[in-house]
């Protein structure tokens, strides 16, 4: 998640950043950028820098936050905008451009944490990814994070998830292709695991978070262990 904060007061930038960090909802890959100069922010944005959330002061030297908010929405309607200002006179204009919220600086401490949590949860939900499973009598949308592993049983692929087991008549290779670059890897001819749901690794097997132990084929042991190690290093170290 990419967050930009623009305010000519460094004091307020520090306060805003502290409020965000206090929520403990951001991960290692999330990025917070602080700009005490509106021109610097504008130049980076014009050059293609994208943000999921922009927290903008409305009045800064040579800069109109309302007008810039309109420009952001014209080019990126999914970017969430929160205006933080000392004056109420811009409220109607802020809502006219569909800003998520308008916060007065003297109400920052009591309103900002709640509003920020709502926004970050909303953005997190939007970024969740799903696998659409088509069974014989139903179609199910499975949240990728909820999948532990997928095992080939005869002509069906069985999905083991937080919410039970699901079947789909599809080749493991086709499923893996659809899941490429999303933390899934093949550990045996008919088994795909979610690397994010591995709890323990031993010599030639691993244990998933649901307690199931799975064997890793000899030819895949080195690669699978490396992928799991890389994931753990990136997310937990």
PAMIKE-181469 format. One line per 2 residues: number of its first residue (from 1); for each residue x, y, z of N, C-alpha, C. Coordinates in nm, 2 decimals, always signed. Example, Ala and Ser with C-alpha at 12.3 -4.5 7.8 and 13.67 -1.06 7.14 Angstrom:
BEGIN
1> +1.32 -0.57 +0.78 +1.23 -0.45 +0.78 +1.32 -0.33 +0.78 ~ +1.28 -0.22 +0.71 +1.37 -0.11 +0.71 +1.29 +0.00 +0.79 .
//
This chain:
BEGIN
1> +0.08 -0.12 +0.00 +0.00 +0.00 +0.00 +0.09 +0.12 +0.00 ~ +0.06 +0.22 -0.09 +0.14 +0.34 -0.10 +0.06 +0.46 -0.05 .
3> +0.12 +0.53 +0.05 +0.05 +0.64 +0.12 +0.13 +0.77 +0.10 ~ +0.07 +0.87 +0.06 +0.14 +1.00 +0.05 +0.07 +1.10 +0.14 .
5> +0.15 +1.18 +0.22 +0.11 +1.28 +0.31 +0.17 +1.41 +0.26 ~ +0.09 +1.51 +0.24 +0.14 +1.64 +0.19 +0.09 +1.75 +0.28 .
7> +0.18 +1.82 +0.35 +0.15 +1.93 +0.44 +0.28 +2.01 +0.46 ~ +0.26 +2.15 +0.45 +0.38 +2.23 +0.47 +0.43 +2.23 +0.61 .
9> +0.36 +2.17 +0.71 +0.40 +2.17 +0.85 +0.46 +2.03 +0.87 ~ +0.59 +2.03 +0.90 +0.66 +1.90 +0.93 +0.60 +1.84 +1.06 .
11> +0.56 +1.93 +1.15 +0.50 +1.88 +1.28 +0.38 +1.79 +1.25 ~ +0.29 +1.84 +1.16 +0.17 +1.76 +1.13 +0.20 +1.64 +1.05 .
13> +0.30 +1.64 +0.97 +0.35 +1.52 +0.89 +0.39 +1.41 +0.99 ~ +0.46 +1.45 +1.09 +0.51 +1.36 +1.19 +0.39 +1.30 +1.27 .
15> +0.29 +1.39 +1.30 +0.17 +1.34 +1.38 +0.10 +1.24 +1.29 ~ +0.08 +1.28 +1.17 +0.00 +1.19 +1.08 +0.07 +1.05 +1.06 .
17> +0.20 +1.05 +1.04 +0.28 +0.93 +1.03 +0.27 +0.85 +1.16 ~ +0.28 +0.91 +1.27 +0.27 +0.84 +1.40 +0.13 +0.77 +1.42 .
19> +0.03 +0.84 +1.38 -0.11 +0.79 +1.39 -0.12 +0.66 +1.30 ~ -0.06 +0.67 +1.18 -0.07 +0.55 +1.09 +0.01 +0.43 +1.15 .
21> +0.13 +0.46 +1.19 +0.21 +0.35 +1.25 +0.15 +0.29 +1.37 ~ +0.08 +0.37 +1.45 +0.02 +0.32 +1.58 -0.09 +0.22 +1.55 .
23> -0.15 +0.22 +1.43 -0.26 +0.13 +1.40 -0.20 -0.01 +1.38 ~ -0.07 -0.03 +1.35 -0.01 -0.16 +1.33 -0.08 -0.24 +1.22 .
25> -0.12 -0.17 +1.11 -0.19 -0.24 +1.00 -0.10 -0.25 +0.87 ~ +0.01 -0.19 +0.87 +0.10 -0.19 +0.75 +0.20 -0.30 +0.76 .
27> +0.24 -0.35 +0.64 +0.34 -0.45 +0.63 +0.47 -0.39 +0.58 ~ +0.57 -0.48 +0.56 +0.70 -0.44 +0.53 +0.71 -0.38 +0.39 .
29> +0.61 -0.42 +0.30 +0.61 -0.37 +0.16 +0.54 -0.24 +0.15 ~ +0.47 -0.20 +0.25 +0.39 -0.07 +0.25 +0.48 +0.04 +0.26 .
31> +0.44 +0.15 +0.20 +0.53 +0.27 +0.19 +0.46 +0.40 +0.22 ~ +0.52 +0.47 +0.32 +0.46 +0.60 +0.35 +0.56 +0.71 +0.31 .
33> +0.51 +0.81 +0.23 +0.59 +0.92 +0.18 +0.54 +1.05 +0.24 ~ +0.63 +1.13 +0.29 +0.60 +1.26 +0.35 +0.65 +1.37 +0.26 .
35> +0.57 +1.47 +0.23 +0.61 +1.58 +0.15 +0.57 +1.71 +0.22 ~ +0.67 +1.79 +0.25 +0.64 +1.92 +0.31 +0.65 +2.03 +0.20 .
37> +0.66 +1.98 +0.08 +0.67 +2.07 -0.04 +0.57 +2.02 -0.14 ~ +0.47 +2.09 -0.17 +0.37 +2.04 -0.26 +0.42 +2.02 -0.40 .
39> +0.51 +2.10 -0.45 +0.57 +2.09 -0.58 +0.64 +1.96 -0.60 ~ +0.71 +1.91 -0.49 +0.79 +1.79 -0.50 +0.69 +1.67 -0.52 .
41> +0.58 +1.67 -0.44 +0.48 +1.57 -0.46 +0.42 +1.57 -0.60 ~ +0.38 +1.69 -0.64 +0.32 +1.71 -0.77 +0.41 +1.66 -0.88 .
43> +0.54 +1.69 -0.88 +0.63 +1.64 -0.98 +0.64 +1.49 -0.98 ~ +0.65 +1.43 -0.87 +0.66 +1.28 -0.86 +0.53 +1.22 -0.91 .
45> +0.42 +1.28 -0.88 +0.29 +1.22 -0.92 +0.28 +1.23 -1.07 ~ +0.32 +1.35 -1.13 +0.31 +1.37 -1.28 +0.40 +1.27 -1.35 .
47> +0.51 +1.23 -1.29 +0.61 +1.14 -1.35 +0.56 +0.99 -1.34 ~ +0.45 +0.97 -1.27 +0.39 +0.83 -1.27 +0.39 +0.77 -1.13 .
49> +0.43 +0.84 -1.03 +0.42 +0.78 -0.89 +0.28 +0.77 -0.85 ~ +0.24 +0.64 -0.81 +0.10 +0.62 -0.78 +0.09 +0.59 -0.63 .
51> -0.03 +0.63 -0.58 -0.06 +0.62 -0.43 -0.20 +0.56 -0.42 ~ -0.21 +0.47 -0.32 -0.35 +0.42 -0.28 -0.42 +0.52 -0.20 .
53> -0.35 +0.60 -0.12 -0.41 +0.69 -0.02 -0.33 +0.82 -0.03 ~ -0.40 +0.93 -0.04 -0.33 +1.07 -0.04 -0.40 +1.15 +0.08 .
55> -0.32 +1.19 +0.17 -0.37 +1.28 +0.28 -0.32 +1.42 +0.25 ~ -0.41 +1.50 +0.22 -0.37 +1.63 +0.16 -0.41 +1.75 +0.25 .
57> -0.32 +1.84 +0.28 -0.35 +1.97 +0.33 -0.41 +2.05 +0.21 ~ -0.51 +2.13 +0.24 -0.58 +2.21 +0.13 -0.51 +2.34 +0.10 .
59> -0.46 +2.41 +0.20 -0.39 +2.54 +0.18 -0.24 +2.53 +0.20 ~ -0.17 +2.54 +0.09 -0.02 +2.54 +0.10 +0.03 +2.65 +0.00 .
61> +0.14 +2.71 +0.02 +0.19 +2.81 -0.07 +0.19 +2.76 -0.22 ~ +0.12 +2.83 -0.30 +0.12 +2.80 -0.45 +0.05 +2.67 -0.48 .
63> -0.04 +2.63 -0.39 -0.10 +2.49 -0.41 -0.24 +2.49 -0.36 ~ -0.33 +2.44 -0.43 -0.47 +2.43 -0.39 -0.50 +2.28 -0.39 .
65> -0.52 +2.23 -0.27 -0.55 +2.09 -0.25 -0.67 +2.04 -0.31 ~ -0.78 +2.12 -0.32 -0.90 +2.08 -0.38 -0.88 +2.06 -0.53 .
67> -0.82 +2.15 -0.60 -0.79 +2.14 -0.74 -0.71 +2.02 -0.77 ~ -0.61 +2.00 -0.69 -0.52 +1.89 -0.71 -0.59 +1.75 -0.69 .
69> -0.68 +1.75 -0.59 -0.76 +1.64 -0.56 -0.85 +1.60 -0.68 ~ -0.90 +1.70 -0.75 -0.98 +1.68 -0.87 -0.89 +1.61 -0.98 .
71> -0.77 +1.67 -0.99 -0.68 +1.61 -1.09 -0.64 +1.47 -1.06 ~ -0.62 +1.44 -0.94 -0.58 +1.30 -0.90 -0.70 +1.21 -0.94 .
73> -0.82 +1.24 -0.91 -0.94 +1.16 -0.94 -0.96 +1.14 -1.09 ~ -0.93 +1.25 -1.16 -0.94 +1.24 -1.31 -0.85 +1.13 -1.37 .
75> -0.74 +1.11 -1.31 -0.64 +1.02 -1.36 -0.64 +0.88 -1.28 ~ -0.68 +0.88 -1.16 -0.68 +0.76 -1.08 -0.80 +0.76 -0.98 .
77> -0.92 +0.72 -1.03 -1.04 +0.73 -0.95 -1.04 +0.64 -0.83 ~ -0.95 +0.54 -0.82 -0.94 +0.45 -0.71 -0.86 +0.50 -0.59 .
79> -0.78 +0.61 -0.62 -0.70 +0.67 -0.51 -0.79 +0.73 -0.41 ~ -0.78 +0.70 -0.28 -0.86 +0.75 -0.17 -0.79 +0.88 -0.13 .
81> -0.87 +0.99 -0.11 -0.82 +1.12 -0.07 -0.88 +1.16 +0.06 ~ -0.80 +1.20 +0.16 -0.84 +1.25 +0.29 -0.79 +1.40 +0.29 .
83> -0.87 +1.49 +0.32 -0.82 +1.63 +0.33 -0.81 +1.66 +0.48 ~ -0.70 +1.72 +0.52 -0.67 +1.77 +0.65 -0.64 +1.92 +0.65 .
85> -0.72 +1.99 +0.72 -0.71 +2.14 +0.70 -0.75 +2.21 +0.83 ~ -0.72 +2.34 +0.84 -0.75 +2.42 +0.96 -0.89 +2.49 +0.94 .
87> -0.95 +2.48 +0.82 -1.07 +2.56 +0.80 -1.18 +2.48 +0.75 ~ -1.30 +2.52 +0.79 -1.43 +2.45 +0.74 -1.48 +2.50 +0.61 .
89> -1.43 +2.61 +0.56 -1.49 +2.67 +0.44 -1.47 +2.58 +0.31 ~ -1.38 +2.48 +0.32 -1.36 +2.40 +0.20 -1.44 +2.27 +0.20 .
91> -1.52 +2.25 +0.30 -1.59 +2.12 +0.32 -1.67 +2.08 +0.20 ~ -1.76 +2.17 +0.16 -1.85 +2.13 +0.04 -1.77 +2.10 -0.08 .
93> -1.67 +2.17 -0.11 -1.58 +2.15 -0.23 -1.52 +2.01 -0.21 ~ -1.47 +1.98 -0.10 -1.40 +1.85 -0.07 -1.50 +1.73 -0.10 .
95> -1.62 +1.74 -0.06 -1.72 +1.64 -0.08 -1.76 +1.63 -0.23 ~ -1.76 +1.74 -0.29 -1.80 +1.75 -0.44 -1.70 +1.66 -0.52 .
97> -1.58 +1.65 -0.48 -1.49 +1.56 -0.56 -1.47 +1.42 -0.50 ~ -1.57 +1.39 -0.41 -1.58 +1.25 -0.35 -1.45 +1.22 -0.27 .
99> -1.41 +1.32 -0.19 -1.30 +1.29 -0.10 -1.36 +1.19 +0.01 ~ -1.28 +1.10 +0.06 -1.33 +1.00 +0.15 -1.37 +1.08 +0.28 .
101> -1.29 +1.17 +0.32 -1.32 +1.25 +0.45 -1.25 +1.38 +0.45 ~ -1.30 +1.47 +0.54 -1.25 +1.60 +0.55 -1.23 +1.62 +0.70 .
103> -1.11 +1.64 +0.75 -1.08 +1.64 +0.89 -1.01 +1.78 +0.93 ~ -1.07 +1.84 +1.03 -1.01 +1.96 +1.08 -0.89 +1.93 +1.17 .
105> -0.79 +2.00 +1.16 -0.67 +1.97 +1.23 -0.69 +1.98 +1.38 ~ -0.78 +2.06 +1.43 -0.81 +2.06 +1.58 -0.89 +1.94 +1.62 .
107> -0.94 +1.86 +1.53 -1.01 +1.73 +1.56 -0.93 +1.61 +1.52 ~ -0.80 +1.63 +1.49 -0.72 +1.52 +1.43 -0.71 +1.40 +1.53 .
109> -0.68 +1.43 +1.65 -0.65 +1.32 +1.75 -0.77 +1.23 +1.77 ~ -0.90 +1.29 +1.77 -1.01 +1.21 +1.80 -1.08 +1.15 +1.67 .
111> -1.06 +1.21 +1.55 -1.12 +1.16 +1.43 -1.03 +1.08 +1.34 ~ -0.91 +1.12 +1.33 -0.82 +1.06 +1.23 -0.80 +0.91 +1.25 .
113> -0.77 +0.86 +1.37 -0.75 +0.71 +1.39 -0.86 +0.63 +1.34 ~ -0.99 +0.67 +1.37 -1.10 +0.59 +1.33 -1.12 +0.59 +1.17 .
115> -1.10 +0.71 +1.12 -1.12 +0.73 +0.97 -1.01 +0.65 +0.90 ~ -0.89 +0.67 +0.95 -0.77 +0.60 +0.89 -0.79 +0.45 +0.89 .
117> -0.83 +0.39 +1.00 -0.85 +0.25 +1.01 -0.96 +0.20 +0.90 ~ -1.06 +0.28 +0.89 -1.17 +0.25 +0.79 -1.11 +0.24 +0.65 .
119> -1.03 +0.35 +0.62 -0.97 +0.36 +0.49 -0.87 +0.24 +0.46 ~ -0.78 +0.21 +0.56 -0.68 +0.11 +0.54 -0.75 -0.03 +0.52 .
121> -0.85 -0.05 +0.60 -0.93 -0.18 +0.59 -0.99 -0.19 +0.46 ~ -1.05 -0.08 +0.41 -1.11 -0.08 +0.28 -1.01 -0.11 +0.17 .
123> -0.90 -0.04 +0.17 -0.80 -0.06 +0.07 -0.74 -0.21 +0.08 ~ -0.73 -0.26 +0.20 -0.68 -0.40 +0.21 -0.78 -0.49 +0.15 .
125> -0.91 -0.47 +0.17 -1.01 -0.56 +0.12 -1.00 -0.55 -0.04 ~ -0.98 -0.43 -0.09 -0.98 -0.42 -0.24 -0.86 -0.50 -0.30 .
127> -0.75 -0.51 -0.22 -0.63 -0.57 -0.27 -0.63 -0.72 -0.25 ~ -0.73 -0.78 -0.18 -0.74 -0.92 -0.17 -0.76 -0.99 -0.30 .
129> -0.70 -1.11 -0.32 -0.71 -1.18 -0.44 -0.78 -1.31 -0.42 ~ -0.85 -1.35 -0.53 -0.93 -1.47 -0.52 -0.91 -1.57 -0.63 .
131> -0.94 -1.69 -0.61 -0.94 -1.80 -0.71 -1.09 -1.84 -0.73 ~ -1.13 -1.83 -0.86 -1.27 -1.87 -0.88 -1.27 -2.02 -0.92 .
133> -1.33 -2.10 -0.83 -1.34 -2.25 -0.84 -1.48 -2.28 -0.90 ~ -1.47 -2.36 -1.00 -1.60 -2.40 -1.07 -1.62 -2.55 -1.04 .
135> -1.71 -2.59 -0.95 -1.74 -2.72 -0.92 -1.85 -2.78 -1.01 ~ -1.89 -2.90 -0.99 -1.99 -2.96 -1.07 -2.13 -2.89 -1.05 .
137> -2.16 -2.85 -0.93 -2.29 -2.79 -0.91 -2.29 -2.65 -0.85 ~ -2.17 -2.59 -0.85 -2.15 -2.46 -0.79 -2.03 -2.39 -0.84 .
139> -2.03 -2.26 -0.82 -1.91 -2.18 -0.85 -1.87 -2.11 -0.71 ~ -1.75 -2.12 -0.67 -1.71 -2.07 -0.54 -1.59 -1.97 -0.56 .
141> -1.59 -1.86 -0.49 -1.48 -1.77 -0.49 -1.40 -1.79 -0.37 ~ -1.27 -1.84 -0.38 -1.19 -1.87 -0.27 -1.08 -1.76 -0.25 .
143> -1.08 -1.71 -0.13 -0.97 -1.61 -0.10 -0.84 -1.68 -0.10 ~ -0.74 -1.63 -0.17 -0.61 -1.70 -0.18 -0.55 -1.72 -0.05 .
145> -0.56 -1.62 +0.04 -0.50 -1.64 +0.17 -0.56 -1.75 +0.25 ~ -0.68 -1.79 +0.22 -0.75 -1.90 +0.29 -0.71 -2.04 +0.24 .
147> -0.64 -2.05 +0.13 -0.61 -2.18 +0.08 -0.48 -2.23 +0.14 ~ -0.48 -2.35 +0.20 -0.36 -2.41 +0.26 -0.28 -2.49 +0.15 .
149> -0.35 -2.58 +0.08 -0.28 -2.65 -0.03 -0.39 -2.71 -0.12 ~ -0.34 -2.76 -0.24 -0.43 -2.82 -0.34 -0.37 -2.96 -0.37 .
151> -0.45 -3.06 -0.37 -0.40 -3.20 -0.39 -0.48 -3.27 -0.50 ~ -0.41 -3.33 -0.59 -0.48 -3.40 -0.70 -0.53 -3.54 -0.65 .
153> -0.66 -3.56 -0.66 -0.72 -3.69 -0.62 -0.80 -3.74 -0.74 ~ -0.74 -3.84 -0.80 -0.80 -3.90 -0.92 -0.81 -3.79 -1.03 .
155> -0.94 -3.76 -1.07 -0.95 -3.66 -1.18 -0.99 -3.52 -1.12 ~ -0.99 -3.51 -0.99 -1.02 -3.38 -0.93 -0.91 -3.32 -0.85 .
157> -0.91 -3.19 -0.85 -0.82 -3.11 -0.76 -0.89 -3.08 -0.63 ~ -0.84 -3.11 -0.52 -0.91 -3.08 -0.39 -0.84 -2.97 -0.32 .
159> -0.92 -2.86 -0.29 -0.86 -2.74 -0.23 -0.89 -2.75 -0.08 ~ -0.78 -2.75 +0.00 -0.79 -2.76 +0.15 -0.78 -2.61 +0.20 .
161> -0.89 -2.56 +0.26 -0.89 -2.42 +0.30 -0.93 -2.40 +0.44 ~ -0.93 -2.28 +0.49 -0.98 -2.25 +0.63 -1.12 -2.29 +0.65 .
163> -1.20 -2.29 +0.54 -1.34 -2.31 +0.55 -1.39 -2.45 +0.50 ~ -1.30 -2.54 +0.48 -1.33 -2.67 +0.44 -1.27 -2.71 +0.31 .
165> -1.32 -2.82 +0.25 -1.26 -2.87 +0.13 -1.35 -2.85 +0.01 ~ -1.29 -2.82 -0.11 -1.36 -2.79 -0.23 -1.30 -2.87 -0.34 .
167> -1.38 -2.91 -0.44 -1.33 -2.99 -0.55 -1.35 -2.92 -0.68 ~ -1.26 -2.94 -0.77 -1.27 -2.89 -0.91 -1.20 -2.98 -1.00 .
169> -1.27 -3.01 -1.11 -1.21 -3.10 -1.21 -1.12 -3.02 -1.31 ~ -1.00 -3.01 -1.27 -0.90 -2.94 -1.35 -0.76 -2.99 -1.32 .
171> -0.67 -2.98 -1.42 -0.53 -3.02 -1.40 -0.46 -2.93 -1.31 ~ -0.37 -3.00 -1.23 -0.28 -2.92 -1.14 -0.20 -2.82 -1.21 .
173> -0.15 -2.85 -1.33 -0.07 -2.76 -1.40 -0.14 -2.64 -1.44 ~ -0.27 -2.65 -1.48 -0.35 -2.54 -1.52 -0.38 -2.45 -1.39 .
175> -0.40 -2.51 -1.28 -0.43 -2.43 -1.16 -0.30 -2.35 -1.12 ~ -0.19 -2.42 -1.13 -0.06 -2.35 -1.09 -0.04 -2.23 -1.18 .
177> -0.07 -2.25 -1.31 -0.05 -2.14 -1.41 -0.14 -2.02 -1.37 ~ -0.26 -2.05 -1.32 -0.35 -1.94 -1.28 -0.30 -1.87 -1.15 .
179> -0.23 -1.95 -1.07 -0.19 -1.90 -0.94 -0.04 -1.84 -0.94 ~ +0.02 -1.84 -1.06 +0.16 -1.80 -1.06 +0.18 -1.66 -1.00 .
181> +0.30 -1.65 -0.94 +0.34 -1.53 -0.87 +0.25 -1.48 -0.76 ~ +0.18 -1.58 -0.70 +0.09 -1.55 -0.58 +0.12 -1.64 -0.46 .
183> +0.24 -1.66 -0.44 +0.29 -1.74 -0.32 +0.25 -1.89 -0.33 ~ +0.22 -1.94 -0.44 +0.19 -2.08 -0.46 +0.30 -2.15 -0.53 .
185> +0.33 -2.27 -0.49 +0.44 -2.35 -0.56 +0.41 -2.50 -0.55 ~ +0.46 -2.57 -0.65 +0.43 -2.72 -0.66 +0.54 -2.79 -0.58 .
187> +0.51 -2.88 -0.49 +0.60 -2.96 -0.42 +0.61 -3.10 -0.46 ~ +0.51 -3.15 -0.53 +0.51 -3.28 -0.58 +0.43 -3.28 -0.71 .
189> +0.42 -3.40 -0.78 +0.35 -3.40 -0.91 +0.20 -3.35 -0.90 ~ +0.14 -3.38 -0.79 +0.00 -3.35 -0.77 -0.03 -3.26 -0.65 .
191> +0.07 -3.19 -0.60 +0.04 -3.10 -0.48 +0.10 -2.96 -0.50 ~ +0.01 -2.86 -0.48 +0.05 -2.72 -0.48 +0.03 -2.67 -0.34 .
193> +0.12 -2.59 -0.28 +0.10 -2.54 -0.15 +0.10 -2.38 -0.16 ~ +0.04 -2.33 -0.05 +0.04 -2.18 -0.03 +0.16 -2.16 +0.06 .
195> +0.27 -2.10 +0.01 +0.39 -2.08 +0.09 +0.36 -2.00 +0.22 ~ +0.27 -1.91 +0.21 +0.23 -1.83 +0.32 +0.16 -1.90 +0.43 .
197> +0.12 -2.03 +0.41 +0.05 -2.11 +0.51 +0.14 -2.23 +0.56 ~ +0.27 -2.22 +0.54 +0.36 -2.33 +0.59 +0.40 -2.29 +0.73 .
199> +0.39 -2.39 +0.82 +0.43 -2.36 +0.96 +0.56 -2.42 +1.00 ~ +0.60 -2.53 +0.93 +0.73 -2.60 +0.97 +0.78 -2.67 +0.85 .
201> +0.91 -2.68 +0.83 +0.98 -2.75 +0.73 +1.08 -2.85 +0.79 ~ +1.08 -2.97 +0.74 +1.18 -3.07 +0.79 +1.26 -3.12 +0.67 .
203> +1.33 -3.23 +0.68 +1.42 -3.28 +0.58 +1.35 -3.29 +0.44 ~ +1.24 -3.36 +0.43 +1.18 -3.38 +0.30 +1.03 -3.37 +0.31 .
205> +0.98 -3.29 +0.41 +0.84 -3.27 +0.42 +0.81 -3.13 +0.49 ~ +0.69 -3.09 +0.49 +0.65 -2.97 +0.56 +0.51 -2.98 +0.62 .
207> +0.48 -2.90 +0.72 +0.36 -2.90 +0.79 +0.29 -2.77 +0.76 ~ +0.16 -2.78 +0.72 +0.08 -2.66 +0.69 +0.01 -2.61 +0.82 .
209> -0.04 -2.49 +0.82 -0.10 -2.43 +0.94 -0.22 -2.51 +0.99 ~ -0.28 -2.59 +0.90 -0.40 -2.67 +0.95 -0.35 -2.80 +1.01 .
211> -0.22 -2.82 +1.02 -0.17 -2.95 +1.08 -0.13 -3.06 +0.98 ~ -0.17 -3.05 +0.86 -0.14 -3.15 +0.76 +0.00 -3.15 +0.72 .
213> +0.06 -3.27 +0.72 +0.20 -3.29 +0.68 +0.21 -3.34 +0.53 ~ +0.29 -3.28 +0.45 +0.30 -3.31 +0.31 +0.44 -3.34 +0.27 .
215> +0.46 -3.44 +0.19 +0.59 -3.48 +0.14 +0.64 -3.39 +0.02 ~ +0.76 -3.36 +0.02 +0.82 -3.29 -0.09 +0.90 -3.39 -0.17 .
217> +0.87 -3.39 -0.30 +0.95 -3.49 -0.39 +1.09 -3.45 -0.39 ~ +1.18 -3.55 -0.40 +1.32 -3.53 -0.39 +1.37 -3.42 -0.49 .
219> +1.32 -3.42 -0.61 +1.37 -3.32 -0.71 +1.33 -3.18 -0.68 ~ +1.23 -3.16 -0.59 +1.18 -3.03 -0.55 +1.23 -2.97 -0.42 .
221> +1.29 -3.06 -0.34 +1.33 -3.02 -0.20 +1.41 -2.89 -0.19 ~ +1.51 -2.88 -0.27 +1.60 -2.76 -0.26 +1.53 -2.64 -0.30 .
223> +1.45 -2.64 -0.41 +1.38 -2.53 -0.46 +1.27 -2.48 -0.37 ~ +1.19 -2.58 -0.32 +1.08 -2.55 -0.23 +1.13 -2.48 -0.10 .
225> +1.24 -2.54 -0.04 +1.29 -2.49 +0.08 +1.35 -2.34 +0.06 ~ +1.40 -2.32 -0.06 +1.45 -2.19 -0.09 +1.34 -2.09 -0.10 .
227> +1.23 -2.13 -0.16 +1.12 -2.04 -0.18 +1.05 -2.01 -0.04 ~ +1.04 -2.11 +0.04 +0.98 -2.09 +0.18 +1.07 -2.00 +0.26 .
229> +1.21 -2.02 +0.25 +1.30 -1.94 +0.33 +1.30 -1.79 +0.28 ~ +1.29 -1.77 +0.15 +1.28 -1.64 +0.10 +1.16 -1.57 +0.15 .
231> +1.04 -1.64 +0.15 +0.92 -1.58 +0.19 +0.93 -1.54 +0.34 ~ +0.98 -1.63 +0.42 +0.99 -1.60 +0.57 +1.09 -1.49 +0.59 .
233> +1.20 -1.48 +0.52 +1.29 -1.37 +0.54 +1.23 -1.24 +0.50 ~ +1.15 -1.23 +0.40 +1.08 -1.11 +0.35 +0.97 -1.06 +0.45 .
235> +0.90 -1.16 +0.51 +0.78 -1.12 +0.58 +0.80 -1.13 +0.74 ~ +0.89 -1.20 +0.79 +0.90 -1.23 +0.93 +1.03 -1.19 +0.99 .
237> +1.13 -1.15 +0.91 +1.26 -1.13 +0.97 +1.29 -0.97 +0.97 .
//
